Amino acid sequence: MAAAVALLTVTAVARAPQIPSEGADVDLARASRGVTVRVGSPARGHDMAAVPLEIYVAQVLQAEGEPNAADAAKEALAIAIRTYALFNRGRHQADGYDLCDTTHCQVTRASTAASRRAALATLGQVLTYQGAPADLYYSASCGGHTERSSDVWPGVSLPYLDAFDDDVHGDDVAWTIERTLDEIRDALARAGVRGRRLDDVVVESRTASGRVGRVGLPGLEPASMNSNDFRLALGSTALRSTAFTLVRDGDRITFTGRGYGHGVGMCVIGAGRRAARGETAAQILGRYYPGLALEDVLRVATSSAVRRGSIRPVASAAPVPPVPPVLPVPPSPKGDGQVRALVAAASPVKAQDLERMAGQAQQRIASRLGVSPAPLTIRLHASLDGFRRATGEPWWVSAQVRGGEIDLAPVALLDQRDGLERAVARAVAEALVSPTLGDRHAWVRIGAARYFTRAGSESVAEGRIRCPEDAELTGAVSVAARREAEARAESCFAQALQRVDGWRAVR
Protein backbone atom coordinates (compact mmCIF):
# COMPACT_ATOMS: atom_id res chain seq x y z
CA MET A 1 0.00 0.00 0.00
CA ALA A 2 1.33 3.42 -0.89
CA ALA A 3 2.26 5.69 1.99
CA ALA A 4 0.45 8.97 2.47
CA VAL A 5 1.95 11.98 0.72
CA ALA A 6 4.32 13.82 3.07
CA LEU A 7 4.21 17.55 2.37
CA LEU A 8 7.37 19.61 2.55
CA THR A 9 8.14 21.85 5.45
CA VAL A 10 8.23 25.09 3.47
CA THR A 11 10.30 27.96 4.79
CA ALA A 12 9.44 31.43 3.54
CA VAL A 13 11.43 32.31 0.45
CA ALA A 14 11.91 35.46 -1.54
CA ARG A 15 9.19 35.90 -4.16
CA ALA A 16 10.43 35.07 -7.63
CA PRO A 17 10.55 38.05 -9.94
CA GLN A 18 8.11 38.39 -12.79
CA ILE A 19 9.22 36.07 -15.55
CA PRO A 20 10.58 38.04 -18.50
CA SER A 21 9.34 37.39 -22.01
CA GLU A 22 10.60 33.93 -23.00
CA GLY A 23 13.26 34.06 -20.24
CA ALA A 24 16.44 34.71 -22.22
CA ASP A 25 19.77 33.61 -20.72
CA VAL A 26 20.62 37.20 -19.85
CA ASP A 27 17.59 37.30 -17.55
CA LEU A 28 18.64 34.04 -15.93
CA ALA A 29 22.11 35.42 -15.35
CA ARG A 30 20.67 38.46 -13.56
CA ALA A 31 18.29 36.26 -11.58
CA SER A 32 21.17 34.13 -10.31
CA ARG A 33 22.14 36.96 -7.94
CA GLY A 34 25.86 36.37 -8.32
CA VAL A 35 25.70 32.61 -7.68
CA THR A 36 27.76 30.60 -10.17
CA VAL A 37 28.71 26.97 -10.75
CA ARG A 38 31.99 26.01 -12.41
CA VAL A 39 31.15 23.35 -15.01
CA GLY A 40 33.84 21.26 -16.68
CA SER A 41 33.78 18.91 -19.64
CA PRO A 42 35.94 15.76 -19.33
CA ALA A 43 35.37 15.06 -23.04
CA ARG A 44 36.99 18.41 -23.94
CA GLY A 45 40.09 18.16 -21.79
CA HIS A 46 38.30 19.46 -18.68
CA ASP A 47 37.47 22.83 -20.24
CA MET A 48 35.75 24.88 -17.55
CA ALA A 49 33.18 27.69 -17.62
CA ALA A 50 31.66 29.60 -14.71
CA VAL A 51 27.91 29.38 -15.34
CA PRO A 52 25.28 31.46 -13.46
CA LEU A 53 23.31 29.06 -11.27
CA GLU A 54 19.91 29.59 -12.91
CA ILE A 55 21.33 29.17 -16.43
CA TYR A 56 22.90 25.91 -15.22
CA VAL A 57 19.54 24.74 -13.80
CA ALA A 58 17.78 25.49 -17.11
CA GLN A 59 20.47 23.68 -19.10
CA VAL A 60 20.34 20.54 -16.94
CA LEU A 61 16.54 20.57 -16.91
CA GLN A 62 16.52 20.51 -20.69
CA ALA A 63 18.88 17.49 -20.68
CA GLU A 64 17.49 15.49 -17.75
CA GLY A 65 13.79 16.40 -17.81
CA GLU A 66 10.76 14.96 -19.61
CA PRO A 67 10.18 17.24 -22.63
CA ASN A 68 6.38 17.30 -22.54
CA ALA A 69 5.86 17.27 -18.76
CA ALA A 70 3.53 19.76 -17.11
CA ASP A 71 4.97 22.86 -15.46
CA ALA A 72 4.75 21.45 -11.91
CA ALA A 73 6.98 18.50 -12.86
CA LYS A 74 9.54 20.77 -14.53
CA GLU A 75 9.57 23.05 -11.48
CA ALA A 76 10.02 20.13 -9.07
CA LEU A 77 12.96 18.82 -11.10
CA ALA A 78 14.48 22.31 -11.33
CA ILE A 79 14.56 22.48 -7.53
CA ALA A 80 16.13 19.01 -7.32
CA ILE A 81 18.76 19.98 -9.92
CA ARG A 82 19.62 23.18 -8.06
CA THR A 83 19.88 21.28 -4.76
CA TYR A 84 22.13 18.62 -6.29
CA ALA A 85 24.41 21.32 -7.70
CA LEU A 86 24.77 23.07 -4.35
CA PHE A 87 25.38 19.87 -2.36
CA ASN A 88 27.94 18.52 -4.84
CA ARG A 89 29.71 21.80 -5.46
CA GLY A 90 33.44 21.05 -5.54
CA ARG A 91 32.94 17.40 -6.52
CA HIS A 92 35.58 17.87 -9.24
CA GLN A 93 37.83 20.15 -7.22
CA ALA A 94 40.89 18.17 -8.30
CA ASP A 95 40.01 18.95 -11.94
CA GLY A 96 39.60 22.66 -11.27
CA TYR A 97 35.82 22.95 -11.33
CA ASP A 98 32.67 22.06 -9.39
CA LEU A 99 30.63 19.70 -11.56
CA CYS A 100 31.11 17.87 -14.86
CA ASP A 101 28.65 17.83 -17.76
CA THR A 102 28.27 14.02 -17.90
CA THR A 103 26.05 11.50 -16.11
CA HIS A 104 28.71 11.36 -13.40
CA CYS A 105 27.19 14.69 -12.26
CA GLN A 106 24.37 16.25 -14.32
CA VAL A 107 24.13 16.42 -18.10
CA THR A 108 23.69 19.86 -19.71
CA ARG A 109 22.16 20.99 -23.00
CA ALA A 110 21.18 24.34 -24.48
CA SER A 111 18.23 25.69 -22.51
CA THR A 112 14.81 26.34 -24.01
CA ALA A 113 12.06 28.81 -23.20
CA ALA A 114 10.27 26.11 -21.17
CA SER A 115 13.33 25.13 -19.12
CA ARG A 116 14.17 28.79 -18.47
CA ARG A 117 10.62 29.47 -17.27
CA ALA A 118 10.85 26.58 -14.81
CA ALA A 119 14.18 27.87 -13.48
CA LEU A 120 12.79 31.36 -12.95
CA ALA A 121 9.52 30.09 -11.46
CA THR A 122 11.55 28.33 -8.74
CA LEU A 123 14.27 30.94 -8.50
CA GLY A 124 16.73 30.19 -5.70
CA GLN A 125 14.69 27.40 -4.10
CA VAL A 126 16.62 24.41 -2.72
CA LEU A 127 15.73 21.41 -0.56
CA THR A 128 17.56 21.30 2.76
CA TYR A 129 18.28 18.68 5.39
CA GLN A 130 19.43 19.79 8.82
CA GLY A 131 20.00 23.32 7.52
CA ALA A 132 22.16 22.50 4.48
CA PRO A 133 21.44 21.49 0.86
CA ALA A 134 20.25 17.89 0.86
CA ASP A 135 22.19 15.01 -0.68
CA LEU A 136 19.57 13.83 -3.15
CA TYR A 137 19.19 11.87 -6.39
CA TYR A 138 16.66 11.35 -9.16
CA SER A 139 16.25 8.84 -11.98
CA ALA A 140 14.26 8.47 -15.19
CA SER A 141 11.65 5.96 -13.99
CA CYS A 142 11.34 3.90 -10.83
CA GLY A 143 8.95 1.47 -12.55
CA GLY A 144 6.38 1.64 -9.73
CA HIS A 145 8.59 1.50 -6.63
CA THR A 146 11.43 3.76 -5.56
CA GLU A 147 14.66 2.31 -4.19
CA ARG A 148 16.31 2.91 -0.83
CA SER A 149 19.59 4.82 -1.21
CA SER A 150 21.61 2.37 0.91
CA ASP A 151 20.58 -0.52 -1.37
CA VAL A 152 22.29 1.20 -4.30
CA TRP A 153 25.20 2.88 -2.50
CA PRO A 154 26.09 1.03 0.72
CA GLY A 155 26.79 3.59 3.41
CA VAL A 156 24.49 6.27 1.93
CA SER A 157 21.52 5.88 4.27
CA LEU A 158 19.28 8.95 4.25
CA PRO A 159 15.80 8.98 5.84
CA TYR A 160 14.25 10.91 2.94
CA LEU A 161 15.53 8.46 0.31
CA ASP A 162 13.55 5.36 1.23
CA ALA A 163 11.70 2.70 -0.75
CA PHE A 164 7.96 3.18 -1.36
CA ASP A 165 5.23 2.39 -3.90
CA ASP A 166 4.81 5.00 -6.62
CA ASP A 167 1.22 4.55 -7.77
CA VAL A 168 1.44 6.28 -11.16
CA HIS A 169 3.11 3.48 -13.11
CA GLY A 170 0.21 1.12 -13.69
CA ASP A 171 0.41 1.56 -17.46
CA ASP A 172 4.16 1.01 -17.71
CA VAL A 173 5.15 -1.53 -20.35
CA ALA A 174 7.74 -4.08 -19.28
CA TRP A 175 11.00 -4.25 -21.19
CA THR A 176 12.93 -7.41 -22.07
CA ILE A 177 16.44 -8.20 -23.25
CA GLU A 178 18.02 -11.55 -24.07
CA ARG A 179 21.67 -12.55 -23.72
CA THR A 180 23.57 -15.81 -24.00
CA LEU A 181 25.72 -17.00 -21.12
CA ASP A 182 28.81 -16.38 -23.25
CA GLU A 183 27.70 -12.81 -24.02
CA ILE A 184 27.14 -12.16 -20.33
CA ARG A 185 30.51 -13.70 -19.43
CA ASP A 186 32.29 -11.52 -22.02
CA ALA A 187 30.61 -8.36 -20.68
CA LEU A 188 31.56 -9.29 -17.12
CA ALA A 189 35.14 -10.04 -18.18
CA ARG A 190 35.44 -6.49 -19.50
CA ALA A 191 34.38 -5.33 -16.02
CA GLY A 192 37.12 -7.38 -14.36
CA VAL A 193 35.24 -10.58 -13.44
CA ARG A 194 37.43 -13.65 -13.93
CA GLY A 195 36.63 -17.14 -15.21
CA ARG A 196 36.28 -18.94 -18.53
CA ARG A 197 32.84 -20.50 -18.08
CA LEU A 198 29.63 -18.97 -16.73
CA ASP A 199 27.34 -21.80 -15.64
CA ASP A 200 24.23 -19.80 -14.79
CA VAL A 201 22.84 -16.43 -13.69
CA VAL A 202 20.63 -16.47 -10.59
CA VAL A 203 18.97 -13.92 -8.33
CA GLU A 204 20.51 -14.35 -4.88
CA SER A 205 18.62 -11.61 -3.02
CA ARG A 206 16.19 -8.74 -3.44
CA THR A 207 16.01 -5.34 -1.76
CA ALA A 208 13.11 -3.79 0.14
CA SER A 209 11.69 -2.42 -3.13
CA GLY A 210 11.71 -5.83 -4.80
CA ARG A 211 14.69 -5.02 -7.00
CA VAL A 212 17.50 -7.52 -7.39
CA GLY A 213 20.11 -7.06 -4.65
CA ARG A 214 22.80 -9.55 -5.64
CA VAL A 215 23.30 -11.70 -8.72
CA GLY A 216 24.85 -15.17 -8.50
CA LEU A 217 27.42 -16.09 -11.18
CA PRO A 218 28.42 -19.73 -10.61
CA GLY A 219 31.61 -20.58 -12.45
CA LEU A 220 33.12 -17.08 -12.28
CA GLU A 221 35.24 -15.27 -9.71
CA PRO A 222 33.72 -13.58 -7.82
CA ALA A 223 30.74 -15.93 -7.89
CA SER A 224 28.27 -13.14 -7.09
CA MET A 225 28.10 -9.38 -7.43
CA ASN A 226 26.02 -6.35 -6.56
CA SER A 227 23.13 -6.02 -9.01
CA ASN A 228 24.03 -2.42 -9.89
CA ASP A 229 27.56 -3.46 -10.87
CA PHE A 230 26.04 -6.32 -12.89
CA ARG A 231 23.69 -3.90 -14.66
CA LEU A 232 26.49 -1.50 -15.52
CA ALA A 233 28.65 -4.35 -16.81
CA LEU A 234 25.90 -5.49 -19.20
CA GLY A 235 25.13 -1.89 -20.19
CA SER A 236 22.69 0.37 -18.37
CA THR A 237 20.83 1.22 -21.59
CA ALA A 238 20.19 -2.48 -22.20
CA LEU A 239 19.53 -3.75 -18.66
CA ARG A 240 17.57 -0.62 -17.81
CA SER A 241 17.14 -1.19 -14.09
CA THR A 242 17.62 -3.80 -11.38
CA ALA A 243 13.84 -4.28 -11.11
CA PHE A 244 13.88 -7.43 -13.19
CA THR A 245 13.17 -11.15 -13.22
CA LEU A 246 15.10 -13.63 -15.33
CA VAL A 247 14.35 -16.92 -17.04
CA ARG A 248 16.88 -19.34 -18.48
CA ASP A 249 16.23 -21.36 -21.62
CA GLY A 250 19.26 -23.41 -22.59
CA ASP A 251 22.21 -21.05 -22.82
CA ARG A 252 20.00 -17.95 -23.11
CA ILE A 253 18.86 -15.68 -20.28
CA THR A 254 15.79 -13.45 -20.74
CA PHE A 255 15.55 -10.43 -18.44
CA THR A 256 12.14 -8.80 -17.98
CA GLY A 257 11.89 -5.62 -15.98
CA ARG A 258 10.38 -2.21 -15.32
CA GLY A 259 11.76 1.27 -14.95
CA TYR A 260 14.94 2.96 -16.08
CA GLY A 261 17.75 4.00 -13.75
CA HIS A 262 18.67 3.39 -10.12
CA GLY A 263 15.22 4.39 -8.82
CA VAL A 264 16.45 6.47 -5.86
CA GLY A 265 14.61 9.70 -5.07
CA MET A 266 12.47 11.54 -7.58
CA CYS A 267 11.13 9.59 -10.52
CA VAL A 268 11.12 11.97 -13.50
CA ILE A 269 8.41 10.03 -15.35
CA GLY A 270 6.39 9.67 -12.15
CA ALA A 271 6.69 13.40 -11.44
CA GLY A 272 5.29 14.15 -14.88
CA ARG A 273 2.30 11.90 -14.28
CA ARG A 274 1.68 13.42 -10.85
CA ALA A 275 1.75 16.90 -12.36
CA ALA A 276 -0.69 15.78 -15.06
CA ARG A 277 -3.20 14.72 -12.42
CA GLY A 278 -2.97 18.07 -10.67
CA GLU A 279 -0.23 17.80 -8.04
CA THR A 280 1.87 20.89 -7.39
CA ALA A 281 5.65 21.02 -7.40
CA ALA A 282 5.64 21.06 -3.58
CA GLN A 283 3.43 17.97 -3.44
CA ILE A 284 5.64 16.13 -5.93
CA LEU A 285 8.79 16.97 -3.98
CA GLY A 286 7.08 16.02 -0.72
CA ARG A 287 6.24 12.63 -2.15
CA TYR A 288 9.75 11.80 -3.35
CA TYR A 289 11.75 13.63 -0.63
CA PRO A 290 9.57 13.53 2.50
CA GLY A 291 10.58 15.71 5.42
CA LEU A 292 12.93 18.10 3.62
CA ALA A 293 12.59 21.87 3.89
CA LEU A 294 12.31 24.24 0.95
CA GLU A 295 14.46 27.33 1.45
CA ASP A 296 16.08 30.16 -0.45
CA VAL A 297 19.61 29.52 -1.67
CA LEU A 298 21.01 32.71 -0.14
CA ARG A 299 19.45 31.93 3.22
CA VAL A 300 21.04 28.49 3.15
CA ALA A 301 24.36 29.99 2.14
CA THR A 302 24.53 32.07 5.31
CA SER A 303 23.23 29.38 7.65
CA SER A 304 25.20 27.51 10.29
CA ALA A 305 25.78 24.76 7.72
CA VAL A 306 28.39 26.94 6.04
CA ARG A 307 30.17 27.54 9.31
CA ARG A 308 30.29 23.78 9.83
CA GLY A 309 32.07 23.53 6.47
CA SER A 310 29.50 21.37 4.67
CA ILE A 311 29.08 23.97 1.90
CA ARG A 312 30.76 27.22 1.04
CA PRO A 313 29.00 30.57 0.61
CA VAL A 314 27.52 30.35 -2.85
CA ALA A 315 28.68 33.79 -3.92
CA SER A 316 32.30 32.69 -3.54
CA ALA A 317 34.21 31.32 -6.51
CA ALA A 318 37.00 29.83 -4.39
CA PRO A 319 37.54 26.05 -4.51
CA VAL A 320 35.84 23.96 -1.87
CA PRO A 321 38.26 22.22 0.49
CA PRO A 322 37.41 18.57 1.13
CA VAL A 323 35.36 17.96 4.25
CA PRO A 324 37.61 16.03 6.66
CA PRO A 325 36.23 12.67 7.77
CA VAL A 326 35.36 12.07 11.39
CA LEU A 327 38.23 9.89 12.56
CA PRO A 328 38.38 10.04 16.36
CA VAL A 329 41.09 7.43 16.90
CA PRO A 330 44.65 8.83 16.90
CA PRO A 331 47.31 7.09 14.79
CA SER A 332 49.00 4.12 16.37
CA PRO A 333 52.37 4.93 17.96
CA LYS A 334 53.65 1.48 16.93
CA GLY A 335 54.01 2.32 13.23
CA ASP A 336 57.35 2.28 11.45
CA GLY A 337 57.36 6.05 11.04
CA GLN A 338 56.59 5.90 7.30
CA VAL A 339 52.85 5.18 7.50
CA ARG A 340 50.20 6.77 9.69
CA ALA A 341 46.70 5.30 9.62
CA LEU A 342 43.51 7.06 10.71
CA VAL A 343 40.41 4.95 11.25
CA ALA A 344 37.06 5.35 12.98
CA ALA A 345 36.53 3.86 16.43
CA ALA A 346 34.10 1.21 15.15
CA SER A 347 36.24 0.20 12.16
CA PRO A 348 36.69 -3.57 11.66
CA VAL A 349 40.33 -2.83 10.80
CA LYS A 350 42.55 -1.33 13.49
CA ALA A 351 44.99 1.49 12.82
CA GLN A 352 48.05 -0.59 13.63
CA ASP A 353 46.93 -3.39 11.29
CA LEU A 354 46.37 -0.93 8.44
CA GLU A 355 49.76 0.66 9.11
CA ARG A 356 51.43 -2.75 9.03
CA MET A 357 49.66 -3.71 5.78
CA ALA A 358 50.52 -0.42 4.07
CA GLY A 359 54.08 -0.43 5.42
CA GLN A 360 54.76 -3.88 4.05
CA ALA A 361 53.32 -2.90 0.65
CA GLN A 362 55.39 0.28 0.67
CA GLN A 363 58.66 -1.55 1.35
CA ARG A 364 57.91 -4.20 -1.27
CA ILE A 365 56.85 -1.81 -4.05
CA ALA A 366 59.53 0.78 -3.28
CA SER A 367 62.13 -1.97 -3.66
CA ARG A 368 60.72 -2.93 -7.09
CA LEU A 369 60.70 0.72 -8.16
CA GLY A 370 64.13 1.53 -6.75
CA VAL A 371 62.85 4.49 -4.72
CA SER A 372 62.91 5.40 -1.06
CA PRO A 373 59.71 5.03 0.99
CA ALA A 374 58.10 8.36 1.89
CA PRO A 375 55.75 9.25 4.75
CA LEU A 376 52.12 8.34 4.06
CA THR A 377 48.85 9.14 5.81
CA ILE A 378 45.97 6.74 5.12
CA ARG A 379 42.38 7.53 6.07
CA LEU A 380 40.01 4.56 6.10
CA HIS A 381 36.50 5.98 5.94
CA ALA A 382 33.68 4.45 7.96
CA SER A 383 30.96 5.31 5.43
CA LEU A 384 30.65 5.83 1.69
CA ASP A 385 29.09 9.22 2.32
CA GLY A 386 32.14 10.29 4.32
CA PHE A 387 34.47 9.09 1.57
CA ARG A 388 32.47 10.94 -1.10
CA ARG A 389 32.36 14.15 0.90
CA ALA A 390 36.11 14.08 1.56
CA THR A 391 37.21 13.19 -1.96
CA GLY A 392 34.42 14.20 -4.34
CA GLU A 393 34.70 10.77 -5.96
CA PRO A 394 31.71 8.65 -7.09
CA TRP A 395 30.73 5.55 -5.15
CA TRP A 396 32.59 3.10 -7.40
CA VAL A 397 36.06 4.56 -6.73
CA SER A 398 38.01 2.61 -4.12
CA ALA A 399 40.74 5.11 -3.24
CA GLN A 400 41.99 8.61 -3.88
CA VAL A 401 45.70 9.48 -3.78
CA ARG A 402 46.96 13.03 -3.43
CA GLY A 403 50.65 13.35 -2.67
CA GLY A 404 51.30 11.43 0.54
CA GLU A 405 47.60 11.39 1.45
CA ILE A 406 45.45 8.33 0.74
CA ASP A 407 41.67 8.13 1.30
CA LEU A 408 40.10 4.66 1.21
CA ALA A 409 36.45 3.70 0.74
CA PRO A 410 34.84 1.69 3.58
CA VAL A 411 36.09 -1.85 4.17
CA ALA A 412 32.68 -3.36 3.32
CA LEU A 413 32.85 -1.89 -0.19
CA LEU A 414 36.47 -2.85 -0.72
CA ASP A 415 35.64 -6.43 0.29
CA GLN A 416 33.06 -6.51 -2.53
CA ARG A 417 35.69 -5.43 -5.04
CA ASP A 418 39.34 -6.56 -4.95
CA GLY A 419 39.71 -6.46 -1.16
CA LEU A 420 41.35 -4.06 1.29
CA GLU A 421 44.89 -5.37 0.82
CA ARG A 422 44.92 -4.89 -2.94
CA ALA A 423 43.30 -1.45 -2.67
CA VAL A 424 45.96 -0.39 -0.17
CA ALA A 425 48.79 -1.75 -2.32
CA ARG A 426 47.59 0.03 -5.46
CA ALA A 427 47.11 3.30 -3.59
CA VAL A 428 50.58 3.03 -2.05
CA ALA A 429 52.08 2.26 -5.46
CA GLU A 430 50.35 5.28 -6.99
CA ALA A 431 51.73 7.49 -4.21
CA LEU A 432 55.23 6.18 -4.89
CA VAL A 433 55.18 6.68 -8.69
CA SER A 434 53.28 9.99 -8.72
CA PRO A 435 56.28 12.24 -7.97
CA THR A 436 57.87 10.99 -11.20
CA LEU A 437 54.82 10.25 -13.38
CA GLY A 438 52.34 12.82 -12.09
CA ASP A 439 52.84 15.22 -15.01
CA ARG A 440 51.96 12.59 -17.63
CA HIS A 441 48.72 11.09 -18.87
CA ALA A 442 46.64 9.43 -16.16
CA TRP A 443 47.05 5.99 -17.73
CA VAL A 444 50.81 6.10 -17.09
CA ARG A 445 50.42 6.71 -13.35
CA ILE A 446 47.43 4.41 -12.83
CA GLY A 447 48.81 1.72 -15.11
CA ALA A 448 52.12 1.78 -13.22
CA ALA A 449 50.36 1.46 -9.86
CA ARG A 450 48.47 -1.61 -11.03
CA TYR A 451 51.48 -3.11 -12.79
CA PHE A 452 53.80 -2.92 -9.79
CA THR A 453 51.24 -4.50 -7.43
CA ARG A 454 50.42 -7.52 -9.58
CA ALA A 455 52.09 -10.91 -9.44
CA GLY A 456 55.34 -10.97 -11.38
CA SER A 457 54.30 -14.10 -13.29
CA GLU A 458 51.35 -12.45 -15.02
CA SER A 459 51.81 -12.12 -18.77
CA VAL A 460 51.64 -8.89 -20.77
CA ALA A 461 48.64 -8.50 -23.06
CA GLU A 462 49.45 -8.87 -26.74
CA GLY A 463 48.22 -6.87 -29.70
CA ARG A 464 47.49 -3.19 -30.13
CA ILE A 465 45.77 -1.61 -27.12
CA ARG A 466 44.06 1.77 -27.11
CA CYS A 467 45.39 3.58 -24.07
CA PRO A 468 42.56 5.26 -22.13
CA GLU A 469 42.05 9.00 -22.29
CA ASP A 470 42.40 10.91 -19.03
CA ALA A 471 38.61 11.44 -18.93
CA GLU A 472 38.01 7.68 -19.09
CA LEU A 473 39.97 7.27 -15.85
CA THR A 474 39.20 10.47 -13.94
CA GLY A 475 35.60 10.90 -15.11
CA ALA A 476 34.38 7.33 -15.67
CA VAL A 477 30.59 7.07 -15.49
CA SER A 478 30.34 3.59 -13.97
CA VAL A 479 32.29 0.98 -12.06
CA ALA A 480 32.47 -1.17 -15.20
CA ALA A 481 33.82 1.70 -17.29
CA ARG A 482 36.42 2.55 -14.66
CA ARG A 483 37.62 -1.03 -14.29
CA GLU A 484 37.85 -1.50 -18.03
CA ALA A 485 39.83 1.74 -18.41
CA GLU A 486 42.18 0.78 -15.55
CA ALA A 487 42.79 -2.64 -17.07
CA ARG A 488 43.74 -1.02 -20.38
CA ALA A 489 45.97 1.44 -18.53
CA GLU A 490 47.86 -1.46 -16.95
CA SER A 491 48.25 -3.24 -20.30
CA CYS A 492 49.42 -0.03 -21.99
CA PHE A 493 51.98 0.57 -19.26
CA ALA A 494 53.24 -3.02 -19.45
CA GLN A 495 53.70 -2.80 -23.22
CA ALA A 496 55.33 0.63 -23.03
CA LEU A 497 57.73 -0.60 -20.33
CA GLN A 498 59.08 -3.22 -22.74
CA ARG A 499 60.10 -0.47 -25.18
CA VAL A 500 61.96 1.88 -22.82
CA ASP A 501 64.78 1.83 -20.33
CA GLY A 502 62.99 1.73 -16.99
CA TRP A 503 59.57 2.75 -15.69
CA ARG A 504 60.53 6.42 -15.32
CA ALA A 505 60.78 6.73 -19.11
CA VAL A 506 57.22 5.56 -19.88
CA ARG A 507 55.16 8.29 -21.53
Secondary structure, DSSP 8 states (H G I E B T S, - for coil): --------EE----------GGG-HHHHHHHTTT-EEEEEEGGGTTEEEEEEHHHHHHHHHHHHS-TT--HHHHHHHHHHHHHHHHHTTTTTGGGTSSEESSTTS-------HHHHHHHHHTTTEEEEETTEE----EESB-TTB-B-HHHHSTT---TTS---B-TT-TT---EEEEEEHHHHHHHHHHTT-B-S-----EEEEE-TTS-EEEEE-TTSBSSEEEHHHHHHHH-TTTS--S-EEEEEETTEEEEEE--BS--BSEEHHHHHHHHHTT--HHHHHHHHSTT-EEEEHHHHHTSHHHHHTSS--TT--S----------S---TTS-SSEEEEE-TT-SS-HHHHHHHHHHHHHHHHHHHT-----EEEEE-SSHHHHHHHH---TT--EEEETTEEEE--HHHHHHTT-HHHHHHHHHHHHHHHHHHTTS-HHHHHHHHHHTTS-TT-----S------HHHHHS-SSHHHHHHHHHHHHHHHHHHHTTSSSGGG--
